[in-house]
Amino acid sequence: MVPKVVCFSVAARARIHWLGICCLLLAFACPLWAQTPTLDVEEQTILKLINDYRAQQGLTPLRVSLSLTRAADWMTADMAAKNYFSHTDSLGRDPFARMTAFGYNYPGLRGENAAAGYADAARTFNQWKTSPNHNTAMLNSGFNVIGISRSYSASSLYRWYWITDFGSYVDATLESGGETSQLVRSVNAASYQPSTAPDAIAAAFGNQLATSTTAATAFPLPLSLAGVTVTVNGIPASLLYVSPTQINYLVPINIDPGTAVVKVMTNSGVVATGSMSVENVSPSIFTFFASGKGTPAAQTTYDGVTYQSVAYTDGSIRPLNVGTASRPNYLVLYGTGLRRRSNMANVRVTIGGVNAEVAFLGAHSRFAGLDQLNVKLPQEVRGRGVVDVVVTVDGRAANTVQISIAQ
């Protein structure tokens, strides 16, 4: 069984065009139904995914329309119960007629995305994101409200059915989105960028994520700390540290690239949800002040036995000697999200704009999720003072850091 997506929309008063997996935009008007719908956790999650995605493009968030959600609820239940997948329902209505029947009949634009085959919001969202017509619907600046529903039937072909209905006119809305949990923001733990990679260290920020502060003390890393668990696309993540406002965890190694859903749970249920972008590589360098900027949390060594920090104990930059051609000094950087590089030829480091020889890149032998990068300091940068260090892996640049080069 292959998951399916279809999209329906048309411009107001324009002629309707069907496109293979079509997308249309239109308008209409009608009375309000009484029962207030709610959103389950996955429906809340897809709302967050779409609104986060819109925010990245500078668009306003969508509010949950009561009438559009009722229309979506009816349609997903009908498809699941009667085992079909279409924009035209079992009564012969297109999305616009169905929206009107459920109380959404106003001037403006409308649209509908449909999907089938996945229970979770993340994979359903990624189907729509990678389909041009569905993607256009999610990023339509004319839309202001959304209706969301998913339904399940074990005896149907696709089992899970999703509908998102869109509209421009703001009618009665469900401000809370149903039973809600707070938003948690997950970022790369070294650079604080909103993307990470499988087997990399991520940091999640929020409020009241845990009732105490606890760090992992042994391997293998636990899947639960202080009663807290984290899942990424439903897969449990190994935990390094939990506190009321921050959780550090390893992104599961078997996560597919794309937008991933992060959930923080305790014994009382889901306490926070959010999303992040997962790339095959997400190169980043840890810094001395844990800000993602400035001096790296790095060392230099001539022989792999004796090491010197690139910063003094107060964090100010220590001038580094590049050594000689016969006895070079090596810069040892620590980061995360680098280890899955395609090959060493696609790892590039410049120091003060000069290409530096990369001697090693791989997982650290003793710290989970930590990557180590050994780079020979170029003779050409001798005496340059403070210079930028830029690491690029498979065409993706890490956060820029600075070191100081002595005479």
N, C-alpha and C positions, 0 to 999 in steps of 0.2 A: 504494500500500500504506500503510495507516494503522496505526501502532503500537497494540498492544493491552495492556491490563492486566486481570487478574482476581485476586481475593483469596478465600481459603477459610479459615474458622476457626469454632470453636464452643466453648461452655463445657463443662467436664468433666461427663459424664453428662447433659448437657442435650440436648434435641431439636435436630437440625441444621436450620438455616434457610438456604435459598438466597436470596441477595439479588442482583439483576442482575449486578453485579460483586462477588460475595459475599465474606464474611469470616467464618470460624468458629474456635472455640477448644475443644479436647477433651483426652483422655488415653488411655494404653495401656502396654506393657513387653516386652524381648527381648535376645538375645546380641550381642556386638560382632564386627564384621567386621574382617578383618586388614589390608587395604591402607590406608595413610595417605594421605588426599587432600591436595592443595595448592591454594592460591588463586593465580590469575594476577593481574596488576596491576590490572585493572578490577574483579575480584572483591574484592581488598583495598580498592580505592577505595570500593566501595559499602558495605563494612563500616565504613570510616571515616566515610562520609557518614551512615549510620544512627546510629552511635554518637555522632558530633558532634551530630546532631539530638536524640538522646535526652538528651545532656548539657545541652543548652539548656533542656530541660524538667525538669531535675533528676533524670533517670532514670539508673540504672546501665548501663554498657556491656554489650553482648551478647558472649559468648565463642563461638568457633567450635566447634560440635559435630561430631565426626568422623562419627557415624552420620547426622545430619541432612544433612551435606554430601554423603555418599555417596548418600543418597536424592535430593537435589537434582540431583547429577551424572547419575544414571540418568534422571531425568525430563526434564531439558533435552536430553540426548542422544537420548532416545526421541522427543520432539516434533520435534527438528530432522531426525532420520532419516526419520520417518514423516509429516512435514508435517501436524501438527495442533497446536492450541493449546487446552488444557483443564486442569482440575484432575484429571480422571479419565484415567488413563493407558491405554495400548493393551491392558493386561491387565485392564482394568475396575476397577482399584483407585482408591479415593479417596486423598487425601493421608495420612490416618491409617493406612490399611492399608499404604500404601507405606512410611511411616516405620517402622512395626512390622517390615516385611520387611527393612529395612536396619539394624535393631538399636535403634531408638528406641521403647521400649515401657514408659513409666514413668508414674506418677501425675502429674497436673498439667494444664497447658494446652498446646495446640498451635495452630499456624496456618500459613498459607501465602500468600505473595504470588507472582503470576506476571506476567510482562511479555514482550512480543515486539516486535521491530522496530528496536531500537537496539543498537549494539555497545558504547556507552560507558556507564559507570556514572552520569554526571551526569544525562543525559536520562532514563534508566530510573528513577533515584531521584526526579526531579522529577515523573514520571508518577504514582508512588506517593504522593508528598507531596501532590499536588493532588487525589487521589481520597480521599474521606472514609474509606472502609472500609480501604483500604491504609494510609492515614496512621495510623488507629487501631491497626492491627497493629504498625506500626513503633514506636509509642509505648505499647504495652501494658506496664504496669509488672510484669505477671506473668511476662513472658518474660525468660529469663536466657541462653539460648543460641540460636544461629542456624546454619543450613546455607545455603551460598551456591553457586550455579553458574550459568554461562552456556554455551551451546553454539551452534555455527554450522553451517548447511548452505546452500550456494549455490543448491541446487535447491528449497529450501522457500519457502513464501509469505513468511514474515516474516524468514527468514535467521537472525536472532539470537533466542535464547530464554533467558529468565532465570527462576530460581526462588530464593526465599528461604523456607526452612522455619524456623519458630520453635517453641521449647519452653520450659517452665518448669523442668523437671528438668535439673540439670547433670550430664551424663554425661562420658565422655572427651572432652577438648577439644584443639584445635590452638592452643596458647598463642600462637605467633608469627603465626598467620594465614597460614602458608605462606611464600613468599619475600617478605620485607618490605623496605620502604625506610622511612627515618625520617619522622616527621611534620613538615611545614612549616606554619607558621601565617601566613596572609596577612591583612593588615588594610589599612584606609584609611591612606595614608601621612601624612596630616595629623592626623586625629583618633584614630587607632589603634582605631577601631571595626571590628567584624568584617564590615562591608559596604562595598562600593565600587560603582563605576559604569563602564560602558564609556568608554574614553578617559580614565580617571582614573588617578592614580598610586597604586599599591599597594606595600606593603612586606611582604616575606616573611622570616620569622625561623626559624632552625633552627641546626643544627650541621654543620660540614664541608660546607657548600653549595658552596664553591669553594676552590681551593687558593691563591688570591691575591686581592688587593683591586684592582679596576679600575673606572674610571668612563668612561662614553661621552664622547667629545670632539667629535663632529661629527654633523650630520644628513645623511640620515635616521638615526635611532637604530638600532643593530645588533640583530639577533636572537640574537647570540651574543657573549658577553664572557668572556674568560679560559677559554674552553672550556665555558661554562655556557649552557644554553638553558632557557627557561621556557615552558610551554604552559598555556593556560586553556581547558578543554574541548577540548583537542587543537589549539587555534589558537596559533601562536607569538606570544609577546609581545615587544614592543620593550623593550630593557634600558637603564636609566640607570646602574646601579651594581651591582656584585657584590662580595661579600666572604665569608669563611668562615661568618659568622653572619647576614648580611642581604643581601637582594637587593631593589632598587627597580626596578619595571617598570611599563609602561603596560598596563592592562587592554585587550585587543583591542576595537576599536570595534564589531565585529559579534557580540559575546556577548549572548545572550538573558538577560533577567532570570531569576533563580532561583538555585539552589545550583550553584556551578561548582567543577570539580575543577582544582586547580593541581598541576603536576608540574615538578620541577626535575631537569634531566638533564645529564650530562656524557658524554664519550666512552665511559665504562664502563657507561652505562645510567641508569635512574631512580635518583636518590639521595634524593629526598624527595617526598612527596605530601601533599596536604591539601585543604581545601575552604574556600570563602568564599561569602557571599551577595552576589549582584549585583542592584542596583536600577537603575531608569532614572536616578535621581539619588541621590547619596549626599553631600549637602553637608557640607563640612568646611573648617576654617580652619587654616592653618599657624600655629604659635606660635613665639615667640622661642627658647624652650628646647627645641623639638621634642618636647614632651610631650603636645600636644593640649590643654593647659590654660594659663591665665594670660594673659600679654601676647601679642597676636598679632604675627606677623612682618609688620608693616604700616607704612604711611607716611601722612602727610597732605600735602596740596598745596592752594594757593589757585588756581594757574594752570596746572597740568599741566606745568610746566617745572621748578620748584624743589620738592624734596621733603624732608621731615623725618621721621625714624623716630619711632614712637610710644614707643620705649624708648631709654634711655641705653645706652652700650656694655656696661655690666655687667648689662643686662637689667631694671633697675628702670624703673618706668613714668614716662614724661615727661608732665607736665601739658600738655594740648592746648588751644589757643584755638579756639573755635567760629567765630571771625570775626564778620562782621556780615551782616545780611540782604542788603545790596548786594554784599558781598564775602565769601561763605561759605568755610569751610574744608572740604575733602573728605577723608574717611577712605578709604584705598585698602587693601583687604584682599586677601590671596592665599590661595587654597584649591585644592581639587580636587573633582571630582564634582558641580559645580554647572552646568556649561555646557549640559546637556541639559534645562534647565527648559522647561516647556510654553510659557510666555509670561512677559513681564516683570511682568504683573499678579499672577502667583503667586510673586513674589519679595518677601519682606518682611524688613525689618531694623528692630529696635528697639534704641535706645541709652538705657540707663537707663530702660527701659520706655516710651520715647517713639518713635513711628513716625518713621523717618528716610527721606528721599527717596533712592531708588536711581537713580543716574544712568547706571550701566553694569554689565552682567554679561556676561562672555564669555571666550573662550580668550585667554590671554596670547599676544602676537604673537611672542615669542622663545623661550619655554620650553615644551617638550612636556608636556602633561597639566596644566599650571598654569592656573588660572582667576583672573581679576581682577574685583573687585567695588568699584565707586566709590560712596560714600555721602556725602550732604551731612550734616554735623554739625548737629543741630537746635539752634536758639537756646535752646530751653526747658531744655536740660541744662547751661547755663552755670553754673559754680561747683559742680557736683555732686560733684566728686572722682572716686573710682574707681567706675565703672559697668559693668554687663554689656552686652555686645554680642551680640545673638541674631539669627542669620541663619536664615530659614526659606524653603525652596524646594519648591514643590508640596506643601506640608503637612509636609515633613520638616525638622526642626531640625538645624542644625550644632552642633558643640561650642561651648559658651559661652566667650567670651574677655572680657578686661577691659581697659579703657583709663581714663585719668584726664582729667577735664575741669577746666580752670582757670577762674578768674573772668574 
